[in-house]
């Protein structure tokens, strides 16, 4: 049993699964898809894939990837509000972001933007916020505000013209992705196989 964030499941894990099942046709995967925080022990999950710094020091975290992140907005949003010239503009009143809400605190995520020696925290004023990555992405495409997206989520929509990069001279820290599991000397061979495959293929 595995738990994976929605966008990562849709855009990364699921497209790679034919390779996994070609190699290991006898292993069954039961995959939960959500952005909520999962208790690996209480929820009876064998491993989770999550972005950001590992929050549970009791779990073993194996790195998968480091995802670049950038600000994006839809053409409709930019036509209505203009192009933000500085991340501070996202605090209002002329611009706003879509809020990405922490499942734990309910608060919108704060982003660290850096340009040269200038480093600022950006939370952004938001009229709508989500605790789900797919809804957050859809809100950006719908023109509900500026969104900060990993490149794997943004690139398909940039290619179709549904999103445009903004504030490109500002850098956001990359998001580490990990596969996390309980430390257990008696880990099943099936779980070990999946974790090794994930590190090889998804990395």
TAZIHU-V566765 format. One record per pair of residues at least 12 apart in sequence whose ideal C-beta (glycine too) atoms are under 10 Angstrom apart, sorted by the first residue. I is the first residue (numbers start at 1). GAP is how many residues later the second one is. If there is no record, write none. Layout:
# TAZIHU-V566765
i: {I/I}
gap: {GAP/GAP}
This chain:
# TAZIHU-V566765
i: {1/1/1/1/1/1/1/1/1/1/1/1/1/1/2/2/2/2/2/2/2/2/2/2/2/2/2/2/2/2/2/3/3/3/3/3/3/3/3/3/3/3/3/3/3/3/3/3/3/4/4/4/4/4/4/4/4/4/4/4/4/4/5/5/5/5/5/5/5/5/5/5/5/5/6/6/6/6/6/6/6/6/6/7/7/7/7/7/7/7/7/7/7/7/7/7/8/8/8/8/8/8/8/8/8/8/8/8/8/8/9/9/9/9/9/9/9/10/10/10/10/10/11/11/11/11/11/11/11/11/12/12/12/12/12/12/12/12/12/12/12/13/13/13/13/13/13/13/14/14/16/16/16/16/17/17/17/17/19/19/19/20/20/20/20/20/23/23/23/24/24/24/24/26/27/27/27/27/27/27/28/29/29/29/30/30/31/31/32/32/33/33/34/34/34/34/34/35/35/35/35/35/35/35/35/35/35/35/35/35/36/36/36/36/37/37/37/37/37/37/38/38/38/38/39/40/40/40/40/40/40/41/41/41/41/45/45/45/46/46/46/46/46/46/46/46/46/47/47/47/47/47/47/47/47/47/47/47/47/47/48/48/48/48/48/49/49/49/49/49/49/49/49/50/50/50/50/50/50/50/51/51/51/51/51/51/51/51/51/51/52/52/52/52/52/53/53/53/54/54/54/55/55/56/56/58/58/58/59/59/59/59/59/59/60/60/60/60/60/60/60/60/60/61/61/61/61/61/61/62/62/62/62/62/62/62/62/62/63/63/63/63/63/63/64/64/64/64/64/64/64/64/64/64/64/65/65/65/65/65/65/65/65/65/65/66/66/66/66/66/66/66/67/67/67/67/67/67/67/67/67/68/68/68/68/68/68/68/68/68/68/69/69/69/69/69/69/69/69/69/69/69/69/70/70/70/70/70/70/70/70/70/70/70/70/70/70/70/71/71/71/71/71/71/71/71/71/71/71/71/71/71/71/71/71/71/71/71/71/72/72/72/72/72/72/72/72/72/72/72/72/72/72/72/72/72/72/72/72/73/73/73/73/73/73/73/73/73/73/73/73/73/73/73/74/74/74/74/74/74/74/74/74/74/74/74/74/74/75/75/75/75/75/76/76/76/76/76/77/77/77/77/77/77/77/77/77/77/77/77/77/77/78/78/78/78/78/79/80/81/81/81/81/81/81/82/82/83/83/83/83/84/84/84/84/84/84/85/85/86/86/86/86/86/86/86/86/87/87/87/87/87/87/87/87/87/87/87/87/87/87/87/87/88/88/88/88/89/89/89/89/89/89/90/90/90/90/90/90/90/90/90/90/90/90/91/91/91/91/91/92/92/92/93/94/95/95/95/95/95/96/96/96/96/96/96/96/96/97/97/97/97/97/97/97/97/97/97/97/97/97/97/97/97/97/98/98/98/98/98/98/98/98/98/98/98/98/98/98/98/98/98/98/98/99/99/99/99/99/99/99/99/99/99/99/99/99/99/100/100/100/100/100/100/100/100/100/100/100/100/100/100/101/101/101/101/101/101/102/102/103/103/104/106/106/107/107/108/108/108/108/108/108/108/109/109/109/109/109/109/110/110/110/111/111/111/111/111/111/112/112/112/112/113/113/113/113/113/113/113/114/114/114/114/115/115/115/115/116/116/116/118/119/119/120/122/122/122/122/122/124/124/124/124/125/126/126/126/126/127/127/127/128/128/128/129/129/130/130/133/133/133/134/136/136/136/137/137/137/137/137/137/137/137/138/140/140/140/140/140/141/141/141/141/142/143/143/146/146/147/147/148/148/148/149/149/149/149/150/150/150/150/151/151/151/152/177/177/177/178/178/179/179/179/179/179/179/179/179/180/181/181}
gap: {27/28/29/30/31/37/39/42/43/44/45/46/47/190/27/28/29/30/31/36/43/44/45/46/47/177/179/189/192/193/196/27/28/29/30/31/32/33/34/35/37/40/42/43/44/45/46/47/177/27/28/29/30/31/34/43/44/45/46/175/194/198/28/29/30/31/43/44/45/46/127/128/129/172/27/28/29/126/127/128/129/130/131/26/28/44/125/126/127/128/129/130/142/143/145/146/25/27/41/42/43/56/57/59/125/142/144/145/169/194/22/23/24/25/40/124/125/23/123/124/127/143/122/123/126/139/141/142/144/145/37/52/53/55/138/140/141/165/186/189/190/16/18/20/36/185/188/189/17/19/181/182/185/186/12/14/180/184/178/181/182/173/174/177/178/181/170/174/178/166/169/170/173/164/162/163/164/166/167/170/162/17/161/165/15/16/14/18/13/16/99/101/14/69/97/98/99/15/16/65/66/67/68/95/96/97/98/99/100/101/67/68/95/96/13/18/19/65/66/67/12/18/65/142/17/16/18/19/140/141/142/15/17/18/141/135/136/137/135/136/138/141/142/144/145/148/149/12/13/15/131/132/133/134/135/140/144/147/148/151/13/130/131/132/133/15/128/129/130/131/146/149/153/14/125/126/127/128/129/130/13/14/16/18/82/99/124/125/126/127/57/123/124/125/126/122/123/125/122/124/126/49/125/124/126/122/124/125/119/120/121/122/123/124/118/119/120/121/122/123/124/127/135/115/116/117/118/119/120/116/117/118/119/133/134/136/137/141/113/114/115/116/136/140/112/113/114/115/131/134/135/136/137/138/139/85/87/109/110/111/112/113/134/137/138/84/107/108/109/110/111/137/82/83/84/85/86/107/108/109/110/81/82/83/84/86/103/104/105/106/107/42/79/80/81/82/84/85/102/103/104/105/106/77/78/79/80/81/84/88/93/95/96/97/98/100/101/102/13/16/19/26/40/42/51/53/69/75/76/77/78/83/93/94/95/96/97/99/101/65/68/69/74/75/76/77/79/81/82/83/85/86/90/91/92/93/94/95/96/22/24/25/67/68/70/71/72/73/74/90/91/92/93/94/65/66/67/68/69/70/71/72/73/83/87/88/89/90/68/86/87/88/89/65/66/67/68/86/18/19/21/63/64/65/66/67/68/69/70/86/87/89/65/68/85/86/88/64/63/13/14/15/62/64/65/12/13/12/81/83/84/12/13/40/62/82/83/81/82/27/29/32/34/36/81/83/84/24/25/26/27/28/31/33/34/35/37/59/61/79/80/83/85/25/32/34/36/33/35/36/57/77/78/21/23/32/33/34/35/36/55/56/58/76/77/29/31/32/33/34/32/33/34/32/31/29/30/50/51/71/28/29/30/31/32/48/49/50/12/14/25/26/27/28/29/30/31/32/42/43/47/48/49/50/51/26/28/29/30/31/32/37/38/39/40/41/42/44/45/46/47/48/49/50/24/25/26/27/28/29/30/31/32/37/40/45/46/48/24/26/29/30/31/32/33/35/36/37/39/47/48/49/25/28/29/30/31/35/27/29/28/29/27/23/25/16/22/15/16/17/18/21/22/23/13/14/15/20/27/39/12/13/14/12/13/37/59/61/62/58/59/60/61/35/54/56/57/58/59/60/56/57/58/59/52/54/55/56/53/54/55/52/51/52/50/24/26/45/48/50/21/22/23/24/20/13/18/19/20/12/17/18/14/16/17/15/16/14/17/16/17/20/19/12/13/17/12/13/16/17/19/20/25/26/19/13/14/17/22/23/16/19/21/22/20/19/20/20/21/16/19/19/24/27/14/16/23/26/22/24/25/27/14/23/24/25/21/25/26/20/21/15/16/17/18/19/20/23/24/15/13/14}
